[in-house]
Amino acid sequence: GETFYDRKSNYSLGCQAVILPHNLLIVDYSLGHPGSVHDPFTFQSTCLYDEHTDLLPDGHWVWADSAYPLEPWCIAPFKRPRNGWLTKDQKTFNYHLSKVCFFIPSRATVRIQAEKDLKFAVQWIKCCIILHNMIICFE
């Protein structure tokens, strides 16, 4: 019902992927949250969030946008302080970070009238993720 109604007044199902920038493989994802759930909350349900010490080698991190928590292993852009400005170095960092982080808008319409339709949509998206990675691996 209404929990799947997102901030843009569309019914939506959340899918968040962690993608390697050098080969675009999807290495982790969270799927099935209602569209009304904020991205940082969805991120907290990924394996990467829970097991980052095991999954990320020492000295490695993930890039994220400004909505995500700033952690030693999760790097987000600098936010402008209240009544202040970013330094030149902070602006430069944010500029280069914006070139690494990207959002791929996509839309697939599945009419969800019952719980079985929701389960079908989740399984369909999982299949798409698997096919995406297979195509990259076999190219």
N, CA, C and O of each residue as an XYZ file, in Angstrom:
556
protein
N       0.793     -1.175      0.000
C       0.000      0.000      0.000
C       0.842      1.247      0.000
O       1.742      1.415     -0.823
N       0.538      2.112      0.930
C       1.141      3.448      0.957
C       2.635      3.431      1.259
O       3.332      4.382      0.903
N       3.151      2.390      1.900
C       4.581      2.367      2.201
C       5.414      2.285      0.930
O       6.581      2.675      0.935
N       4.839      1.786     -0.154
C       5.568      1.708     -1.419
C       5.420      2.988     -2.237
O       5.895      3.055     -3.370
N       4.772      3.995     -1.679
C       4.570      5.284     -2.342
C       5.779      6.156     -2.030
O       5.996      6.511     -0.871
N       6.570      6.508     -3.039
C       7.816      7.242     -2.803
C       7.587      8.754     -2.763
O       6.464      9.230     -2.928
N       8.667      9.492     -2.543
C       8.574     10.952     -2.385
C       8.147     11.664     -3.667
O       7.762     12.833     -3.627
N       8.212     10.965     -4.810
C       7.787     11.554     -6.076
C       6.391     11.080     -6.472
O       5.979     11.208     -7.625
N       5.678     10.536     -5.502
C       4.302     10.090     -5.685
C       4.153      8.935     -6.670
O       3.163      8.852     -7.396
N       5.139      8.049     -6.690
C       5.069      6.834     -7.500
C       5.151      5.636     -6.569
O       5.775      5.697     -5.510
N       4.520      4.562     -6.972
C       4.714      3.317     -6.242
C       6.049      2.745     -6.690
O       6.298      2.618     -7.889
N       6.910      2.400     -5.742
C       8.225      1.917     -6.125
C       8.761      0.927     -5.111
O       8.336      0.877     -3.957
N       9.702      0.151     -5.583
C      10.371     -0.877     -4.810
C      11.847     -0.523     -4.808
O      12.428     -0.307     -5.871
N      12.467     -0.458     -3.638
C      13.859     -0.041     -3.548
C      14.835     -1.139     -3.922
O      14.676     -2.297     -3.533
N      15.840     -0.759     -4.676
C      16.946     -1.652     -5.010
C      18.219     -0.816     -4.961
O      18.350      0.177     -5.676
N      19.133     -1.218     -4.130
C      20.389     -0.493     -4.012
C      21.526     -1.453     -4.292
O      21.593     -2.539     -3.716
N      22.422     -1.047     -5.183
C      23.518     -1.924     -5.579
C      24.864     -1.291     -5.256
O      25.030     -0.075     -5.346
N      25.819     -2.127     -4.879
C      27.210     -1.712     -4.722
C      27.923     -2.234     -5.963
O      27.986     -3.440     -6.203
N      28.458     -1.301     -6.745
C      29.023     -1.621     -8.049
C      30.504     -1.272     -8.070
O      30.902     -0.190     -7.637
N      31.319     -2.198     -8.579
C      32.747     -1.915     -8.727
C      32.941     -0.973     -9.905
O      32.466     -1.261    -11.003
N      33.632      0.153     -9.700
C      33.742      1.136    -10.781
C      34.616      0.691    -11.952
O      34.422      1.168    -13.070
N      35.567     -0.204    -11.725
C      36.479     -0.572    -12.814
C      35.889     -1.598    -13.776
O      36.349     -1.697    -14.914
N      34.871     -2.372    -13.349
C      34.289     -3.339    -14.279
C      32.757     -3.388    -14.225
O      32.146     -4.155    -14.970
N      32.130     -2.591    -13.368
C      30.681     -2.453    -13.220
C      29.970     -3.712    -12.719
O      28.758     -3.845    -12.888
N      30.712     -4.630    -12.105
C      30.081     -5.786    -11.488
C      29.298     -5.353    -10.253
O      29.755     -4.498     -9.494
N      28.140     -5.931    -10.054
C      27.350     -5.687     -8.854
C      27.820     -6.694     -7.810
O      27.635     -7.900     -7.974
N      28.427     -6.194     -6.738
C      29.013     -7.083     -5.734
C      28.155     -7.221     -4.483
O      28.387     -8.112     -3.665
N      27.175     -6.354     -4.332
C      26.258     -6.450     -3.201
C      25.018     -5.648     -3.557
O      25.079     -4.704     -4.344
N      23.904     -6.028     -2.975
C      22.676     -5.285     -3.221
C      21.694     -5.491     -2.079
O      21.782     -6.451     -1.313
N      20.762     -4.561     -1.994
C      19.653     -4.660     -1.060
C      18.400     -4.460     -1.887
O      18.322     -3.533     -2.693
N      17.430     -5.318     -1.691
C      16.268     -5.321     -2.563
C      15.014     -5.624     -1.756
O      15.021     -6.469     -0.861
N      13.947     -4.926     -2.086
C      12.662     -5.239     -1.485
C      12.121     -4.208     -0.529
O      10.983     -4.322     -0.072
N      12.923     -3.193     -0.215
C      12.411     -2.143      0.668
C      11.388     -1.295     -0.085
O      11.513     -1.097     -1.293
N      10.390     -0.800      0.617
C       9.420      0.083     -0.028
C      10.096      1.358     -0.536
O      11.130      1.774     -0.015
N       9.504      1.961     -1.544
C      10.055      3.189     -2.114
C      10.113      4.348     -1.146
O      10.857      5.303     -1.372
N       9.339      4.285     -0.065
C       9.336      5.377      0.918
C      10.535      5.323      1.856
O      10.749      6.256      2.630
N      11.319      4.254      1.803
C      12.474      4.096      2.694
C      13.661      4.869      2.120
O      13.928      4.795      0.920
N      14.363      5.598      2.960
C      15.515      6.390      2.528
C      16.707      5.482      2.206
O      16.879      4.426      2.814
N      17.524      5.912      1.240
C      18.677      5.129      0.796
C      19.623      4.717      1.922
O      20.042      3.560      1.951
N      19.981      5.611      2.853
C      20.891      5.179      3.921
C      20.337      4.025      4.753
O      21.096      3.159      5.188
N      19.024      4.002      4.977
C      18.421      2.887      5.710
C      18.521      1.596      4.901
O      18.825      0.536      5.448
N      18.267      1.691      3.602
C      18.379      0.529      2.723
C      19.819      0.023      2.722
O      20.054     -1.186      2.742
N      20.778      0.938      2.697
C      22.200      0.575      2.713
C      22.534     -0.244      3.955
O      23.378     -1.139      3.901
N      21.878      0.056      5.072
C      22.149     -0.663      6.315
C      21.731     -2.130      6.249
O      22.107     -2.916      7.119
N      20.964     -2.508      5.237
C      20.554     -3.908      5.112
C      21.431     -4.682      4.124
O      21.133     -5.835      3.813
N      22.497     -4.072      3.634
C      23.406     -4.787      2.735
C      24.428     -5.575      3.554
O      24.714     -5.253      4.707
N      24.962     -6.607      2.925
C      26.037     -7.382      3.568
C      27.249     -6.495      3.794
O      27.932     -6.614      4.812
N      27.516     -5.605      2.844
C      28.676     -4.729      2.959
C      28.601     -3.886      4.229
O      29.608     -3.727      4.919
N      27.454     -3.356      4.541
C      27.306     -2.524      5.734
C      27.578     -3.339      6.994
O      28.284     -2.888      7.896
N      27.014     -4.539      7.046
C      27.157     -5.376      8.241
C      28.536     -6.009      8.368
O      29.035     -6.201      9.476
N      29.155     -6.336      7.228
C      30.386     -7.122      7.247
C      31.548     -6.421      6.550
O      32.417     -7.081      5.980
N      31.569     -5.085      6.590
C      32.599     -4.346      5.858
C      34.017     -4.713      6.308
O      34.943     -4.688      5.497
N      34.196     -5.049      7.578
C      35.554     -5.405      8.028
C      36.027     -6.704      7.395
O      37.226     -6.888      7.185
N      35.107     -7.601      7.090
C      35.470     -8.870      6.447
C      35.541     -8.742      4.925
O      36.346     -9.418      4.284
N      34.702     -7.877      4.343
C      34.597     -7.792      2.893
C      35.584     -6.813      2.255
O      35.984     -6.994      1.105
N      35.973     -5.785      2.993
C      36.878     -4.775      2.435
C      38.281     -4.976      2.997
O      38.471     -4.969      4.213
N      39.254     -5.153      2.124
C      40.636     -5.263      2.623
C      41.063     -3.968      3.315
O      40.464     -2.915      3.098
N      42.090     -4.053      4.141
C      42.621     -2.860      4.804
C      42.945     -1.787      3.772
O      43.508     -2.072      2.715
N      42.587     -0.565      4.092
C      42.884      0.556      3.199
C      41.892      0.722      2.059
O      42.088      1.593      1.211
N      40.835     -0.079      2.007
C      39.819      0.044      0.965
C      38.551      0.653      1.553
O      38.315      0.580      2.759
N      37.749      1.245      0.695
C      36.529      1.906      1.122
C      35.545      1.908     -0.030
O      35.872      1.491     -1.141
N      34.337      2.380      0.241
C      33.332      2.570     -0.804
C      33.017      4.057     -0.896
O      33.075      4.789      0.092
N      32.682      4.483     -2.116
C      32.267      5.856     -2.345
C      30.755      5.918     -2.185
O      30.057      4.965     -2.530
N      30.245      7.023     -1.667
C      28.811      7.186     -1.492
C      28.432      8.650     -1.692
O      29.300      9.520     -1.766
N      27.143      8.912     -1.779
C      26.739     10.314     -1.888
C      26.483     10.886     -0.486
O      26.631     10.189      0.518
N      26.104     12.144     -0.438
C      26.050     12.857      0.844
C      24.969     12.369      1.795
O      24.975     12.758      2.963
N      24.043     11.536      1.344
C      23.002     11.022      2.223
C      23.507      9.894      3.121
O      22.859      9.542      4.107
N      24.647      9.340      2.780
C      25.139      8.160      3.486
C      26.005      8.540      4.682
O      26.538      9.648      4.746
N      26.141      7.613      5.627
C      26.949      7.915      6.817
C      28.425      8.010      6.459
O      28.925      7.263      5.618
N      29.092      8.913      7.092
C      30.532      9.050      6.902
C      31.220      8.110      7.878
O      31.141      8.290      9.094
N      31.887      7.117      7.339
C      32.597      6.110      8.121
C      34.004      5.987      7.540
O      34.229      6.398      6.402
N      34.949      5.436      8.285
C      36.291      5.248      7.714
C      36.279      4.393      6.444
O      37.185      4.508      5.619
N      35.275      3.548      6.277
C      35.174      2.666      5.123
C      34.121      3.130      4.112
O      33.956      2.498      3.068
N      33.408      4.222      4.403
C      32.356      4.760      3.528
C      32.605      6.259      3.348
O      32.341      7.052      4.252
N      33.107      6.634      2.190
C      33.521      8.016      1.943
C      32.411      8.762      1.201
O      31.976      8.347      0.126
N      31.968      9.852      1.785
C      30.924     10.695      1.205
C      31.485     12.096      0.974
O      32.506     12.453      1.561
N      30.835     12.892      0.129
C      31.325     14.250     -0.102
C      31.185     15.137      1.132
O      30.387     14.872      2.032
N      31.977     16.183      1.140
C      31.873     17.161      2.217
C      30.564     17.924      2.067
O      30.143     18.252      0.958
N      29.927     18.198      3.204
C      28.720     19.013      3.210
C      29.101     20.414      3.641
O      29.978     20.603      4.484
N      28.433     21.394      3.052
C      28.704     22.784      3.432
C      28.249     22.997      4.869
O      27.097     22.725      5.207
N      29.153     23.482      5.714
C      28.754     23.726      7.104
C      27.755     24.877      7.181
O      27.727     25.757      6.322
N      26.934     24.848      8.231
C      25.994     25.952      8.420
C      26.764     27.258      8.535
O      27.767     27.348      9.243
N      26.281     28.252      7.835
C      26.901     29.590      7.852
C      28.368     29.531      7.455
O      29.176     30.315      7.952
N      28.714     28.624      6.579
C      30.104     28.525      6.166
C      30.213     28.060      4.724
O      29.214     27.886      4.027
N      31.452     27.863      4.298
C      31.720     27.461      2.922
C      32.735     26.333      2.924
O      33.511     26.177      3.867
N      32.718     25.569      1.881
C      33.726     24.527      1.729
C      35.051     25.154      1.322
O      35.084     26.186      0.652
N      36.137     24.519      1.734
C      37.452     24.988      1.304
C      37.669     24.583     -0.151
O      36.912     23.787     -0.705
N      38.697     25.133     -0.751
C      39.018     24.779     -2.134
C      39.328     23.283     -2.242
O      38.895     22.632     -3.193
N      40.073     22.732     -1.276
C      40.394     21.298     -1.289
C      39.131     20.441     -1.162
O      39.004     19.416     -1.831
N      38.205     20.860     -0.309
C      36.952     20.117     -0.150
C      36.122     20.153     -1.437
O      35.533     19.144     -1.825
N      36.076     21.305     -2.090
C      35.358     21.413     -3.362
C      36.001     20.530     -4.426
O      35.304     19.881     -5.207
N      37.327     20.508     -4.454
C      38.039     19.664     -5.419
C      37.749     18.191     -5.141
O      37.493     17.421     -6.067
N      37.788     17.801     -3.870
C      37.476     16.426     -3.499
C      36.060     16.064     -3.957
O      35.857     15.016     -4.570
N      35.086     16.920     -3.666
C      33.698     16.660     -4.056
C      33.545     16.559     -5.566
O      32.777     15.733     -6.059
N      34.266     17.390     -6.298
C      34.199     17.352     -7.757
C      34.662     15.991     -8.271
O      33.991     15.371     -9.097
N      35.804     15.534     -7.781
C      36.334     14.247     -8.245
C      35.472     13.076     -7.759
O      35.310     12.087     -8.473
N      34.928     13.187     -6.565
C      34.037     12.139     -6.067
C      32.787     12.042     -6.936
O      32.278     10.948     -7.180
N      32.295     13.182     -7.399
C      31.089     13.170     -8.239
C      31.335     12.451     -9.567
O      30.389     11.980    -10.198
N      32.579     12.364     -9.991
C      32.910     11.654    -11.227
C      32.957     10.143    -11.013
O      32.845      9.378    -11.971
N      33.123      9.704     -9.756
C      33.184      8.277     -9.443
C      31.791      7.751     -9.124
O      31.406      6.682     -9.598
N      31.036      8.496     -8.322
C      29.693      8.068     -7.939
C      28.728      8.412     -9.059
O      28.775      9.500     -9.634
N      27.866      7.479     -9.352
C      26.893      7.732    -10.400
C      25.593      7.044    -10.066
O      25.555      6.081     -9.300
N      24.543      7.547    -10.646
C      23.213      6.995    -10.446
C      22.698      6.593    -11.810
O      22.739      7.380    -12.756
N      22.213      5.371    -11.910
C      21.670      4.895    -13.169
C      20.161      4.813    -13.023
O      19.639      3.872    -12.425
N      19.458      5.802    -13.571
C      18.008      5.736    -13.440
C      17.459      4.632    -14.339
O      17.838      4.522    -15.504
N      16.587      3.840    -13.801
C      15.954      2.809    -14.610
C      14.563      2.571    -14.063
O      14.284      2.821    -12.890
N      13.718      2.096    -14.912
C      12.347      1.891    -14.486
C      11.800      0.653    -15.170
O      11.934      0.477    -16.381
N      11.199     -0.175    -14.393
C      10.462     -1.327    -14.900
C       9.134     -1.334    -14.166
O       9.090     -1.187    -12.945
N       8.083     -1.500    -14.894
C       6.767     -1.447    -14.289
C       6.239     -2.857    -14.073
O       6.138     -3.651    -15.008
N       5.910     -3.146    -12.843
C       5.277     -4.411    -12.479
C       4.084     -4.046    -11.611
O       4.246     -3.425    -10.561
N       2.904     -4.421    -12.034
C       1.705     -4.125    -11.250
C       1.677     -5.042    -10.029
O       1.635     -6.265    -10.158
N       1.701     -4.443     -8.860
C       1.712     -5.212     -7.618
C       0.350     -5.071     -6.958
O       0.006     -4.021     -6.416
N      -0.413     -6.151     -7.018
C      -1.739     -6.146     -6.419
C      -1.826     -7.079     -5.217
O      -2.770     -7.013     -4.430
N      -0.835     -7.940     -5.092
C      -0.840     -8.893     -3.987
C       0.597     -9.194     -3.602
O       1.525     -8.847     -4.332
N       0.785     -9.837     -2.459
C       2.125    -10.164     -1.983
C       2.880    -11.041     -2.977
O       4.097    -10.914     -3.107
N       2.182    -11.923     -3.677
C       2.858    -12.783     -4.661
C       3.448    -11.944     -5.794
O       4.487    -12.305     -6.345
N       2.797    -10.819     -6.154
C       3.341     -9.934     -7.182
C       4.624     -9.271     -6.700
O       5.564     -9.096     -7.475
N       4.667     -8.902     -5.419
C       5.866     -8.310     -4.840
C       7.010     -9.326     -4.858
O       8.138     -8.995     -5.225
N       6.716    -10.546     -4.465
C       7.741    -11.595     -4.493
C       8.240    -11.838     -5.914
O       9.434    -12.054     -6.123
N       7.336    -11.806     -6.892
C       7.727    -11.966     -8.288
C       8.665    -10.839     -8.713
O       9.680    -11.087     -9.363
N       8.329     -9.599     -8.347
C       9.161     -8.447     -8.723
C      10.556     -8.562     -8.134
O      11.541     -8.279     -8.818
N      10.656     -8.974     -6.869
C      11.965     -9.138     -6.223
C      12.776    -10.213     -6.936
O      13.962    -10.015     -7.199
N      12.162    -11.340     -7.251
C      12.877    -12.419     -7.950
C      13.292    -11.986     -9.353
O      14.379    -12.333     -9.815
N      12.434    -11.233    -10.027
C      12.739    -10.747    -11.376
C      13.966     -9.832    -11.350
O      14.836     -9.941    -12.214
N      14.041     -8.933    -10.368
C      15.185     -8.025    -10.259
C      16.455     -8.801     -9.908
O      17.527     -8.496    -10.432
N      16.348     -9.799     -9.031
C      17.517    -10.634     -8.719
C      18.046    -11.311     -9.987
O      19.258    -11.384    -10.193
N      17.146    -11.800    -10.829
C      17.568    -12.413    -12.096
C      18.286    -11.401    -12.981
O      19.278    -11.733    -13.629
N      17.791    -10.181    -13.009
C      18.445     -9.126    -13.805
C      19.856     -8.847    -13.295
O      20.773     -8.647    -14.092
N      20.038     -8.832    -11.984
C      21.364     -8.603    -11.400
C      22.310     -9.740    -11.786
O      23.457     -9.496    -12.161
N      21.834    -10.967    -11.697
C      22.664    -12.120    -12.070
C      23.027    -12.058    -13.549
O      24.186    -12.263    -13.909
N      22.053    -11.778    -14.406
C      22.338    -11.681    -15.843
C      23.311    -10.548    -16.144
O      24.198    -10.695    -16.985
N      23.148     -9.428    -15.464
C      24.066     -8.294    -15.639
C      25.505     -8.740    -15.383
O      26.396     -8.478    -16.191
N      25.726     -9.415    -14.256
C      27.082     -9.865    -13.908
C      27.584    -10.938    -14.865
O      28.769    -10.953    -15.201
N      26.713    -11.828    -15.308
C      27.130    -12.872    -16.263
C      27.573    -12.259    -17.580
O      28.585    -12.668    -18.149
N      26.830    -11.291    -18.060
C      27.190    -10.636    -19.333
C      28.549     -9.970    -19.209
O      29.374    -10.075    -20.118
N      28.797     -9.284    -18.093
C      30.093     -8.635    -17.902
C      31.214     -9.668    -17.835
O      32.280     -9.465    -18.417
N      30.984    -10.766    -17.134
C      32.020    -11.796    -16.981
C      32.329    -12.515    -18.287
O      33.469    -12.911    -18.529
N      31.309    -12.681    -19.130
C      31.509    -13.443    -20.360
C      31.845    -12.579    -21.560
O      32.102    -13.117    -22.636
N      31.853    -11.269    -21.421
C      32.212    -10.386    -22.553
C      33.676    -10.497    -22.867
O      34.163     -9.834    -23.783
